[in-house]
């Protein structure tokens, strides 16, 4: 299994619950989903990564590009509950200063 995506929304956010690996194949699946949402966005997106075991540079690239597209339209992507390895990749590549990372989904929903 590469990645499974479950979507739900509330009045303020579209929440993607991700499960599995955001490797090259998983990133391609996520990119297709996010490309649809970034064309005519109506809210910001939270990526719940509490069940993501791995993220590649392709996965980082997909999230950063989608975040940039949303920012142009007044919205953003937030990353919730990344494990230590996923957070480390965002930090090492310098993107934790671009996309906000939250310890929990609840924290991402509050801010």
MODELLER restraints for C-alpha pairs under 7 A, 6 or more apart:
rsr = mdl.restraints
at = mdl.atoms
rsr.add(forms.Gaussian(group=physical.xy_distance, feature=features.Distance(at['CA:1:A'], at['CA:20:A']), mean=6.64, stdev=0.5))
rsr.add(forms.Gaussian(group=physical.xy_distance, feature=features.Distance(at['CA:2:A'], at['CA:20:A']), mean=5.54, stdev=0.5))
rsr.add(forms.Gaussian(group=physical.xy_distance, feature=features.Distance(at['CA:2:A'], at['CA:21:A']), mean=5.01, stdev=0.5))
rsr.add(forms.Gaussian(group=physical.xy_distance, feature=features.Distance(at['CA:2:A'], at['CA:22:A']), mean=6.79, stdev=0.5))
rsr.add(forms.Gaussian(group=physical.xy_distance, feature=features.Distance(at['CA:2:A'], at['CA:25:A']), mean=6.52, stdev=0.5))
rsr.add(forms.Gaussian(group=physical.xy_distance, feature=features.Distance(at['CA:2:A'], at['CA:26:A']), mean=5.07, stdev=0.5))
rsr.add(forms.Gaussian(group=physical.xy_distance, feature=features.Distance(at['CA:3:A'], at['CA:18:A']), mean=6.67, stdev=0.5))
rsr.add(forms.Gaussian(group=physical.xy_distance, feature=features.Distance(at['CA:3:A'], at['CA:19:A']), mean=5.51, stdev=0.5))
rsr.add(forms.Gaussian(group=physical.xy_distance, feature=features.Distance(at['CA:3:A'], at['CA:20:A']), mean=4.51, stdev=0.5))
rsr.add(forms.Gaussian(group=physical.xy_distance, feature=features.Distance(at['CA:3:A'], at['CA:21:A']), mean=5.35, stdev=0.5))
rsr.add(forms.Gaussian(group=physical.xy_distance, feature=features.Distance(at['CA:3:A'], at['CA:22:A']), mean=6.33, stdev=0.5))
rsr.add(forms.Gaussian(group=physical.xy_distance, feature=features.Distance(at['CA:3:A'], at['CA:26:A']), mean=4.98, stdev=0.5))
rsr.add(forms.Gaussian(group=physical.xy_distance, feature=features.Distance(at['CA:4:A'], at['CA:18:A']), mean=5.74, stdev=0.5))
rsr.add(forms.Gaussian(group=physical.xy_distance, feature=features.Distance(at['CA:4:A'], at['CA:19:A']), mean=5.07, stdev=0.5))
rsr.add(forms.Gaussian(group=physical.xy_distance, feature=features.Distance(at['CA:4:A'], at['CA:20:A']), mean=6.40, stdev=0.5))
rsr.add(forms.Gaussian(group=physical.xy_distance, feature=features.Distance(at['CA:5:A'], at['CA:16:A']), mean=6.31, stdev=0.5))
rsr.add(forms.Gaussian(group=physical.xy_distance, feature=features.Distance(at['CA:5:A'], at['CA:17:A']), mean=5.72, stdev=0.5))
rsr.add(forms.Gaussian(group=physical.xy_distance, feature=features.Distance(at['CA:5:A'], at['CA:18:A']), mean=4.83, stdev=0.5))
rsr.add(forms.Gaussian(group=physical.xy_distance, feature=features.Distance(at['CA:5:A'], at['CA:19:A']), mean=6.57, stdev=0.5))
rsr.add(forms.Gaussian(group=physical.xy_distance, feature=features.Distance(at['CA:6:A'], at['CA:16:A']), mean=5.73, stdev=0.5))
rsr.add(forms.Gaussian(group=physical.xy_distance, feature=features.Distance(at['CA:6:A'], at['CA:17:A']), mean=5.11, stdev=0.5))
rsr.add(forms.Gaussian(group=physical.xy_distance, feature=features.Distance(at['CA:6:A'], at['CA:18:A']), mean=6.67, stdev=0.5))
rsr.add(forms.Gaussian(group=physical.xy_distance, feature=features.Distance(at['CA:7:A'], at['CA:15:A']), mean=5.67, stdev=0.5))
rsr.add(forms.Gaussian(group=physical.xy_distance, feature=features.Distance(at['CA:7:A'], at['CA:16:A']), mean=4.66, stdev=0.5))
rsr.add(forms.Gaussian(group=physical.xy_distance, feature=features.Distance(at['CA:7:A'], at['CA:17:A']), mean=6.28, stdev=0.5))
rsr.add(forms.Gaussian(group=physical.xy_distance, feature=features.Distance(at['CA:8:A'], at['CA:14:A']), mean=6.03, stdev=0.5))
rsr.add(forms.Gaussian(group=physical.xy_distance, feature=features.Distance(at['CA:8:A'], at['CA:15:A']), mean=5.32, stdev=0.5))
rsr.add(forms.Gaussian(group=physical.xy_distance, feature=features.Distance(at['CA:8:A'], at['CA:16:A']), mean=6.72, stdev=0.5))
rsr.add(forms.Gaussian(group=physical.xy_distance, feature=features.Distance(at['CA:9:A'], at['CA:15:A']), mean=5.61, stdev=0.5))
rsr.add(forms.Gaussian(group=physical.xy_distance, feature=features.Distance(at['CA:12:A'], at['CA:43:A']), mean=6.11, stdev=0.5))
rsr.add(forms.Gaussian(group=physical.xy_distance, feature=features.Distance(at['CA:13:A'], at['CA:43:A']), mean=5.51, stdev=0.5))
rsr.add(forms.Gaussian(group=physical.xy_distance, feature=features.Distance(at['CA:13:A'], at['CA:44:A']), mean=5.19, stdev=0.5))
rsr.add(forms.Gaussian(group=physical.xy_distance, feature=features.Distance(at['CA:13:A'], at['CA:45:A']), mean=5.50, stdev=0.5))
rsr.add(forms.Gaussian(group=physical.xy_distance, feature=features.Distance(at['CA:13:A'], at['CA:46:A']), mean=6.67, stdev=0.5))
rsr.add(forms.Gaussian(group=physical.xy_distance, feature=features.Distance(at['CA:14:A'], at['CA:43:A']), mean=6.64, stdev=0.5))
rsr.add(forms.Gaussian(group=physical.xy_distance, feature=features.Distance(at['CA:14:A'], at['CA:44:A']), mean=6.35, stdev=0.5))
rsr.add(forms.Gaussian(group=physical.xy_distance, feature=features.Distance(at['CA:14:A'], at['CA:45:A']), mean=4.76, stdev=0.5))
rsr.add(forms.Gaussian(group=physical.xy_distance, feature=features.Distance(at['CA:14:A'], at['CA:46:A']), mean=6.25, stdev=0.5))
rsr.add(forms.Gaussian(group=physical.xy_distance, feature=features.Distance(at['CA:15:A'], at['CA:45:A']), mean=5.79, stdev=0.5))
rsr.add(forms.Gaussian(group=physical.xy_distance, feature=features.Distance(at['CA:15:A'], at['CA:46:A']), mean=4.79, stdev=0.5))
rsr.add(forms.Gaussian(group=physical.xy_distance, feature=features.Distance(at['CA:15:A'], at['CA:47:A']), mean=6.09, stdev=0.5))
rsr.add(forms.Gaussian(group=physical.xy_distance, feature=features.Distance(at['CA:15:A'], at['CA:48:A']), mean=6.95, stdev=0.5))
rsr.add(forms.Gaussian(group=physical.xy_distance, feature=features.Distance(at['CA:16:A'], at['CA:46:A']), mean=6.16, stdev=0.5))
rsr.add(forms.Gaussian(group=physical.xy_distance, feature=features.Distance(at['CA:16:A'], at['CA:47:A']), mean=4.95, stdev=0.5))
rsr.add(forms.Gaussian(group=physical.xy_distance, feature=features.Distance(at['CA:16:A'], at['CA:48:A']), mean=5.91, stdev=0.5))
rsr.add(forms.Gaussian(group=physical.xy_distance, feature=features.Distance(at['CA:17:A'], at['CA:47:A']), mean=6.26, stdev=0.5))
rsr.add(forms.Gaussian(group=physical.xy_distance, feature=features.Distance(at['CA:17:A'], at['CA:48:A']), mean=4.78, stdev=0.5))
rsr.add(forms.Gaussian(group=physical.xy_distance, feature=features.Distance(at['CA:17:A'], at['CA:49:A']), mean=6.71, stdev=0.5))
rsr.add(forms.Gaussian(group=physical.xy_distance, feature=features.Distance(at['CA:18:A'], at['CA:47:A']), mean=7.00, stdev=0.5))
rsr.add(forms.Gaussian(group=physical.xy_distance, feature=features.Distance(at['CA:18:A'], at['CA:48:A']), mean=6.01, stdev=0.5))
rsr.add(forms.Gaussian(group=physical.xy_distance, feature=features.Distance(at['CA:18:A'], at['CA:49:A']), mean=5.61, stdev=0.5))
rsr.add(forms.Gaussian(group=physical.xy_distance, feature=features.Distance(at['CA:18:A'], at['CA:51:A']), mean=6.29, stdev=0.5))
rsr.add(forms.Gaussian(group=physical.xy_distance, feature=features.Distance(at['CA:18:A'], at['CA:52:A']), mean=6.26, stdev=0.5))
rsr.add(forms.Gaussian(group=physical.xy_distance, feature=features.Distance(at['CA:19:A'], at['CA:51:A']), mean=4.70, stdev=0.5))
rsr.add(forms.Gaussian(group=physical.xy_distance, feature=features.Distance(at['CA:19:A'], at['CA:52:A']), mean=5.10, stdev=0.5))
rsr.add(forms.Gaussian(group=physical.xy_distance, feature=features.Distance(at['CA:20:A'], at['CA:51:A']), mean=6.36, stdev=0.5))
rsr.add(forms.Gaussian(group=physical.xy_distance, feature=features.Distance(at['CA:20:A'], at['CA:52:A']), mean=4.91, stdev=0.5))
rsr.add(forms.Gaussian(group=physical.xy_distance, feature=features.Distance(at['CA:20:A'], at['CA:53:A']), mean=5.86, stdev=0.5))
rsr.add(forms.Gaussian(group=physical.xy_distance, feature=features.Distance(at['CA:21:A'], at['CA:52:A']), mean=5.67, stdev=0.5))
rsr.add(forms.Gaussian(group=physical.xy_distance, feature=features.Distance(at['CA:21:A'], at['CA:53:A']), mean=5.60, stdev=0.5))
rsr.add(forms.Gaussian(group=physical.xy_distance, feature=features.Distance(at['CA:21:A'], at['CA:54:A']), mean=4.90, stdev=0.5))
rsr.add(forms.Gaussian(group=physical.xy_distance, feature=features.Distance(at['CA:21:A'], at['CA:55:A']), mean=6.24, stdev=0.5))
rsr.add(forms.Gaussian(group=physical.xy_distance, feature=features.Distance(at['CA:22:A'], at['CA:54:A']), mean=5.89, stdev=0.5))
rsr.add(forms.Gaussian(group=physical.xy_distance, feature=features.Distance(at['CA:22:A'], at['CA:55:A']), mean=4.58, stdev=0.5))
rsr.add(forms.Gaussian(group=physical.xy_distance, feature=features.Distance(at['CA:22:A'], at['CA:56:A']), mean=6.18, stdev=0.5))
rsr.add(forms.Gaussian(group=physical.xy_distance, feature=features.Distance(at['CA:22:A'], at['CA:59:A']), mean=5.37, stdev=0.5))
rsr.add(forms.Gaussian(group=physical.xy_distance, feature=features.Distance(at['CA:23:A'], at['CA:55:A']), mean=5.77, stdev=0.5))
rsr.add(forms.Gaussian(group=physical.xy_distance, feature=features.Distance(at['CA:23:A'], at['CA:56:A']), mean=5.09, stdev=0.5))
rsr.add(forms.Gaussian(group=physical.xy_distance, feature=features.Distance(at['CA:23:A'], at['CA:58:A']), mean=6.77, stdev=0.5))
rsr.add(forms.Gaussian(group=physical.xy_distance, feature=features.Distance(at['CA:23:A'], at['CA:59:A']), mean=6.36, stdev=0.5))
rsr.add(forms.Gaussian(group=physical.xy_distance, feature=features.Distance(at['CA:24:A'], at['CA:56:A']), mean=6.98, stdev=0.5))
rsr.add(forms.Gaussian(group=physical.xy_distance, feature=features.Distance(at['CA:24:A'], at['CA:58:A']), mean=5.86, stdev=0.5))
rsr.add(forms.Gaussian(group=physical.xy_distance, feature=features.Distance(at['CA:27:A'], at['CA:58:A']), mean=6.09, stdev=0.5))
rsr.add(forms.Gaussian(group=physical.xy_distance, feature=features.Distance(at['CA:27:A'], at['CA:59:A']), mean=4.87, stdev=0.5))
rsr.add(forms.Gaussian(group=physical.xy_distance, feature=features.Distance(at['CA:27:A'], at['CA:62:A']), mean=6.66, stdev=0.5))
rsr.add(forms.Gaussian(group=physical.xy_distance, feature=features.Distance(at['CA:31:A'], at['CA:62:A']), mean=5.87, stdev=0.5))
rsr.add(forms.Gaussian(group=physical.xy_distance, feature=features.Distance(at['CA:34:A'], at['CA:66:A']), mean=6.61, stdev=0.5))
rsr.add(forms.Gaussian(group=physical.xy_distance, feature=features.Distance(at['CA:38:A'], at['CA:66:A']), mean=6.71, stdev=0.5))
rsr.add(forms.Gaussian(group=physical.xy_distance, feature=features.Distance(at['CA:38:A'], at['CA:69:A']), mean=6.45, stdev=0.5))
rsr.add(forms.Gaussian(group=physical.xy_distance, feature=features.Distance(at['CA:38:A'], at['CA:70:A']), mean=5.97, stdev=0.5))
rsr.add(forms.Gaussian(group=physical.xy_distance, feature=features.Distance(at['CA:43:A'], at['CA:75:A']), mean=6.17, stdev=0.5))
rsr.add(forms.Gaussian(group=physical.xy_distance, feature=features.Distance(at['CA:44:A'], at['CA:75:A']), mean=4.82, stdev=0.5))
rsr.add(forms.Gaussian(group=physical.xy_distance, feature=features.Distance(at['CA:44:A'], at['CA:76:A']), mean=4.93, stdev=0.5))
rsr.add(forms.Gaussian(group=physical.xy_distance, feature=features.Distance(at['CA:44:A'], at['CA:77:A']), mean=5.95, stdev=0.5))
rsr.add(forms.Gaussian(group=physical.xy_distance, feature=features.Distance(at['CA:45:A'], at['CA:76:A']), mean=6.34, stdev=0.5))
rsr.add(forms.Gaussian(group=physical.xy_distance, feature=features.Distance(at['CA:45:A'], at['CA:77:A']), mean=4.80, stdev=0.5))
rsr.add(forms.Gaussian(group=physical.xy_distance, feature=features.Distance(at['CA:45:A'], at['CA:78:A']), mean=6.32, stdev=0.5))
rsr.add(forms.Gaussian(group=physical.xy_distance, feature=features.Distance(at['CA:46:A'], at['CA:77:A']), mean=5.67, stdev=0.5))
rsr.add(forms.Gaussian(group=physical.xy_distance, feature=features.Distance(at['CA:46:A'], at['CA:78:A']), mean=4.69, stdev=0.5))
rsr.add(forms.Gaussian(group=physical.xy_distance, feature=features.Distance(at['CA:46:A'], at['CA:79:A']), mean=5.83, stdev=0.5))
rsr.add(forms.Gaussian(group=physical.xy_distance, feature=features.Distance(at['CA:46:A'], at['CA:80:A']), mean=6.70, stdev=0.5))
rsr.add(forms.Gaussian(group=physical.xy_distance, feature=features.Distance(at['CA:47:A'], at['CA:78:A']), mean=6.11, stdev=0.5))
rsr.add(forms.Gaussian(group=physical.xy_distance, feature=features.Distance(at['CA:47:A'], at['CA:79:A']), mean=4.87, stdev=0.5))
rsr.add(forms.Gaussian(group=physical.xy_distance, feature=features.Distance(at['CA:47:A'], at['CA:80:A']), mean=5.92, stdev=0.5))
rsr.add(forms.Gaussian(group=physical.xy_distance, feature=features.Distance(at['CA:48:A'], at['CA:79:A']), mean=6.17, stdev=0.5))
rsr.add(forms.Gaussian(group=physical.xy_distance, feature=features.Distance(at['CA:48:A'], at['CA:80:A']), mean=4.70, stdev=0.5))
rsr.add(forms.Gaussian(group=physical.xy_distance, feature=features.Distance(at['CA:48:A'], at['CA:81:A']), mean=6.18, stdev=0.5))
rsr.add(forms.Gaussian(group=physical.xy_distance, feature=features.Distance(at['CA:48:A'], at['CA:105:A']), mean=6.35, stdev=0.5))
rsr.add(forms.Gaussian(group=physical.xy_distance, feature=features.Distance(at['CA:49:A'], at['CA:79:A']), mean=6.82, stdev=0.5))
rsr.add(forms.Gaussian(group=physical.xy_distance, feature=features.Distance(at['CA:49:A'], at['CA:80:A']), mean=5.82, stdev=0.5))
rsr.add(forms.Gaussian(group=physical.xy_distance, feature=features.Distance(at['CA:49:A'], at['CA:81:A']), mean=5.46, stdev=0.5))
rsr.add(forms.Gaussian(group=physical.xy_distance, feature=features.Distance(at['CA:49:A'], at['CA:82:A']), mean=5.01, stdev=0.5))
rsr.add(forms.Gaussian(group=physical.xy_distance, feature=features.Distance(at['CA:50:A'], at['CA:81:A']), mean=4.77, stdev=0.5))
rsr.add(forms.Gaussian(group=physical.xy_distance, feature=features.Distance(at['CA:50:A'], at['CA:82:A']), mean=5.55, stdev=0.5))
rsr.add(forms.Gaussian(group=physical.xy_distance, feature=features.Distance(at['CA:50:A'], at['CA:83:A']), mean=6.63, stdev=0.5))
rsr.add(forms.Gaussian(group=physical.xy_distance, feature=features.Distance(at['CA:54:A'], at['CA:86:A']), mean=6.34, stdev=0.5))
rsr.add(forms.Gaussian(group=physical.xy_distance, feature=features.Distance(at['CA:55:A'], at['CA:86:A']), mean=5.94, stdev=0.5))
rsr.add(forms.Gaussian(group=physical.xy_distance, feature=features.Distance(at['CA:67:A'], at['CA:76:A']), mean=5.37, stdev=0.5))
rsr.add(forms.Gaussian(group=physical.xy_distance, feature=features.Distance(at['CA:67:A'], at['CA:77:A']), mean=5.04, stdev=0.5))
rsr.add(forms.Gaussian(group=physical.xy_distance, feature=features.Distance(at['CA:70:A'], at['CA:76:A']), mean=5.21, stdev=0.5))
rsr.add(forms.Gaussian(group=physical.xy_distance, feature=features.Distance(at['CA:77:A'], at['CA:99:A']), mean=6.71, stdev=0.5))
rsr.add(forms.Gaussian(group=physical.xy_distance, feature=features.Distance(at['CA:78:A'], at['CA:99:A']), mean=6.19, stdev=0.5))
rsr.add(forms.Gaussian(group=physical.xy_distance, feature=features.Distance(at['CA:78:A'], at['CA:100:A']), mean=5.38, stdev=0.5))
rsr.add(forms.Gaussian(group=physical.xy_distance, feature=features.Distance(at['CA:78:A'], at['CA:101:A']), mean=6.25, stdev=0.5))
rsr.add(forms.Gaussian(group=physical.xy_distance, feature=features.Distance(at['CA:78:A'], at['CA:108:A']), mean=6.82, stdev=0.5))
rsr.add(forms.Gaussian(group=physical.xy_distance, feature=features.Distance(at['CA:79:A'], at['CA:100:A']), mean=6.30, stdev=0.5))
rsr.add(forms.Gaussian(group=physical.xy_distance, feature=features.Distance(at['CA:79:A'], at['CA:101:A']), mean=4.83, stdev=0.5))
rsr.add(forms.Gaussian(group=physical.xy_distance, feature=features.Distance(at['CA:79:A'], at['CA:102:A']), mean=6.16, stdev=0.5))
rsr.add(forms.Gaussian(group=physical.xy_distance, feature=features.Distance(at['CA:80:A'], at['CA:101:A']), mean=5.93, stdev=0.5))
rsr.add(forms.Gaussian(group=physical.xy_distance, feature=features.Distance(at['CA:80:A'], at['CA:102:A']), mean=4.75, stdev=0.5))
rsr.add(forms.Gaussian(group=physical.xy_distance, feature=features.Distance(at['CA:80:A'], at['CA:103:A']), mean=6.08, stdev=0.5))
rsr.add(forms.Gaussian(group=physical.xy_distance, feature=features.Distance(at['CA:80:A'], at['CA:104:A']), mean=5.35, stdev=0.5))
rsr.add(forms.Gaussian(group=physical.xy_distance, feature=features.Distance(at['CA:80:A'], at['CA:105:A']), mean=4.97, stdev=0.5))
rsr.add(forms.Gaussian(group=physical.xy_distance, feature=features.Distance(at['CA:80:A'], at['CA:108:A']), mean=6.01, stdev=0.5))
rsr.add(forms.Gaussian(group=physical.xy_distance, feature=features.Distance(at['CA:81:A'], at['CA:102:A']), mean=5.93, stdev=0.5))
rsr.add(forms.Gaussian(group=physical.xy_distance, feature=features.Distance(at['CA:81:A'], at['CA:103:A']), mean=4.71, stdev=0.5))
rsr.add(forms.Gaussian(group=physical.xy_distance, feature=features.Distance(at['CA:81:A'], at['CA:104:A']), mean=4.46, stdev=0.5))
rsr.add(forms.Gaussian(group=physical.xy_distance, feature=features.Distance(at['CA:81:A'], at['CA:105:A']), mean=6.09, stdev=0.5))
rsr.add(forms.Gaussian(group=physical.xy_distance, feature=features.Distance(at['CA:90:A'], at['CA:96:A']), mean=5.15, stdev=0.5))
rsr.add(forms.Gaussian(group=physical.xy_distance, feature=features.Distance(at['CA:102:A'], at['CA:108:A']), mean=5.60, stdev=0.5))
